[in-house]
Amino acid sequence: QVEVKESGGGLVQTGGSLTLSCSASELTFGRYTVGWFRQAPGKGREGLSCISWSGSSKYYADSIKGRFTISRDNAKSTLYLQMNNLEPGDTAMYFCVVERAAYEECRGSWFDSKFVTQGFWGPGTQVTVSS
């Protein structure tokens, strides 16, 4: 059974940094494009960033562009999100997702793909940014 789990969340002050990690097991991680979503209280889910199965293409939402960096280590079956210059508006639960179809491309439309919405999701890790 595929298991996805996020870690690295916490409480940080405005301007601070955090690195989120996401591990996936029971699948060949290097075959799948993976990404990050977040959901703030009372708001809908927001697609933040994805990285292709090979790592050759990346996408960032405008809200995080220039502040967050996505990366992956296929040998460790792990996805990362380096978050710098954090703002109170970044406070949310952050989720990692491994899409269900192999070798898909990372692009803006990836976040709405049925292979993502029906993909393998972690339970989330909370990020809280204090002002």
BAVEX-720525 format. One record per residue (C-alpha): x, y, z; residue number from 1. Coordinates in pm, 1 decimal, m for minus. Each point is the difference from the previous one (the first is absolute). Layout:
// residues N
[pt [X; Y; Z]; NUM]
...
END
This chain:
// residues 131
[pt [0.0; 0.0; 0.0]; 1]
[pt [138.7; 339.0; m103.5]; 2]
[pt [76.3; 228.6; 292.2]; 3]
[pt [79.9; 369.8; m26.1]; 4]
[pt [103.0; 204.4; 299.9]; 5]
[pt [101.9; 361.4; 46.1]; 6]
[pt [228.5; 141.2; 267.7]; 7]
[pt [181.9; 320.3; 87.1]; 8]
[pt [m286.4; 232.7; 81.7]; 9]
[pt [m1.0; 222.8; 304.3]; 10]
[pt [m26.7; 349.7; 138.3]; 11]
[pt [224.9; 267.8; m147.2]; 12]
[pt [14.6; 378.7; 6.9]; 13]
[pt [m62.4; 221.1; m300.2]; 14]
[pt [304.7; m5.4; m224.4]; 15]
[pt [109.6; m338.2; 125.6]; 16]
[pt [59.5; m323.8; m188.3]; 17]
[pt [m113.6; m360.4; 14.3]; 18]
[pt [69.0; m307.2; m209.2]; 19]
[pt [m278.2; m249.9; m47.6]; 20]
[pt [70.4; m360.0; m91.4]; 21]
[pt [m226.9; m265.0; m142.9]; 22]
[pt [84.5; m366.7; m8.6]; 23]
[pt [m180.4; m257.8; m208.7]; 24]
[pt [16.9; m375.7; 28.6]; 25]
[pt [m118.6; m306.0; m189.8]; 26]
[pt [33.1; 160.2; m341.9]; 27]
[pt [276.7; 83.0; m249.0]; 28]
[pt [22.7; 364.7; 98.4]; 29]
[pt [210.1; 101.6; m299.5]; 30]
[pt [m283.1; m77.3; m242.5]; 31]
[pt [m240.3; 259.6; 136.5]; 32]
[pt [m38.5; 374.0; m10.1]; 33]
[pt [m61.0; 122.6; 353.9]; 34]
[pt [m107.3; 324.2; 156.4]; 35]
[pt [m114.3; 211.3; 290.9]; 36]
[pt [m336.6; 147.5; 91.0]; 37]
[pt [m107.5; 201.3; 300.6]; 38]
[pt [m327.3; 81.5; 167.4]; 39]
[pt [m52.3; 285.9; 240.7]; 40]
[pt [m289.0; 4.2; 246.8]; 41]
[pt [m323.1; 93.0; m174.4]; 42]
[pt [160.2; m3.2; m344.0]; 43]
[pt [15.5; m239.2; m288.6]; 44]
[pt [294.0; m217.3; m90.0]; 45]
[pt [274.6; 182.8; m190.1]; 46]
[pt [246.8; m169.1; m234.7]; 47]
[pt [345.6; 137.9; 71.5]; 48]
[pt [269.5; m181.4; m190.7]; 49]
[pt [76.2; m315.6; m193.9]; 50]
[pt [313.4; m166.7; m129.8]; 51]
[pt [9.8; m249.8; m282.4]; 52]
[pt [99.0; m363.3; 47.7]; 53]
[pt [348.1; 73.0; m139.2]; 54]
[pt [37.2; 328.1; 183.5]; 55]
[pt [47.5; 183.3; m328.6]; 56]
[pt [m309.2; 220.1; 22.1]; 57]
[pt [m150.0; 192.3; 289.0]; 58]
[pt [m299.2; 222.4; 48.7]; 59]
[pt [m72.0; 258.4; 269.2]; 60]
[pt [m318.5; 184.3; 80.6]; 61]
[pt [34.4; 378.3; m8.1]; 62]
[pt [m63.1; 17.0; 374.3]; 63]
[pt [327.4; m178.5; 77.0]; 64]
[pt [215.4; 71.9; m303.3]; 65]
[pt [344.2; 125.9; 98.7]; 66]
[pt [m40.4; m106.7; 363.0]; 67]
[pt [m54.2; m377.8; m12.9]; 68]
[pt [213.3; m263.3; m175.3]; 69]
[pt [m110.8; m353.1; m81.5]; 70]
[pt [243.8; m287.4; m39.9]; 71]
[pt [7.0; m376.9; 14.4]; 72]
[pt [238.3; m284.6; 73.1]; 73]
[pt [m122.6; m306.2; m186.6]; 74]
[pt [257.9; m223.3; 164.8]; 75]
[pt [m155.0; 86.4; 336.5]; 76]
[pt [m360.2; 12.0; m129.9]; 77]
[pt [m26.7; 343.4; 154.6]; 78]
[pt [m142.0; 333.9; m107.4]; 79]
[pt [100.1; 332.1; 153.9]; 80]
[pt [m135.8; 352.8; 20.5]; 81]
[pt [244.6; 266.4; 115.4]; 82]
[pt [m201.0; 296.0; 124.1]; 83]
[pt [172.8; 335.0; 52.5]; 84]
[pt [m122.6; 344.5; 98.1]; 85]
[pt [m315.5; m144.2; 149.8]; 86]
[pt [m302.2; 223.2; 50.5]; 87]
[pt [m307.4; m34.3; 224.3]; 88]
[pt [m198.7; m73.4; m318.1]; 89]
[pt [201.5; m320.4; m38.0]; 90]
[pt [m161.3; m144.2; 312.3]; 91]
[pt [m175.2; m318.0; m108.0]; 92]
[pt [4.4; m376.6; 1.4]; 93]
[pt [242.7; m115.5; m268.2]; 94]
[pt [m62.6; m319.8; m193.9]; 95]
[pt [218.3; m208.7; m225.7]; 96]
[pt [m153.1; m198.5; m284.5]; 97]
[pt [133.4; m270.0; m228.3]; 98]
[pt [m209.7; m21.0; m310.8]; 99]
[pt [m150.8; m331.0; m99.9]; 100]
[pt [127.0; m5.5; m360.9]; 101]
[pt [365.7; m40.5; m90.2]; 102]
[pt [212.8; 234.3; m209.9]; 103]
[pt [m243.7; 291.2; m11.3]; 104]
[pt [133.5; 351.0; m56.8]; 105]
[pt [12.7; 270.4; 264.7]; 106]
[pt [m195.9; 306.3; m111.3]; 107]
[pt [m265.3; 236.4; 133.2]; 108]
[pt [m282.1; m233.2; m97.0]; 109]
[pt [158.1; m289.8; 191.8]; 110]
[pt [m170.8; 104.6; 323.4]; 111]
[pt [m348.5; m58.2; m149.0]; 112]
[pt [83.5; m335.6; m154.8]; 113]
[pt [m211.2; m291.9; 115.4]; 114]
[pt [326.0; m191.8; 42.7]; 115]
[pt [92.9; 257.0; 265.1]; 116]
[pt [m333.7; 49.3; 172.7]; 117]
[pt [m30.7; m378.6; 14.2]; 118]
[pt [367.7; m44.9; 72.2]; 119]
[pt [183.7; m98.5; 314.9]; 120]
[pt [m24.9; 272.4; 263.8]; 121]
[pt [175.7; 38.8; 330.5]; 122]
[pt [m177.4; 105.4; 321.1]; 123]
[pt [161.7; 343.2; m12.8]; 124]
[pt [238.0; 202.6; 214.6]; 125]
[pt [m96.2; 329.7; 163.8]; 126]
[pt [194.1; 316.8; m71.6]; 127]
[pt [m75.1; 302.8; 214.7]; 128]
[pt [164.8; 335.7; m62.6]; 129]
[pt [m28.9; 255.8; 277.2]; 130]
[pt [6.1; 374.0; m65.5]; 131]
END
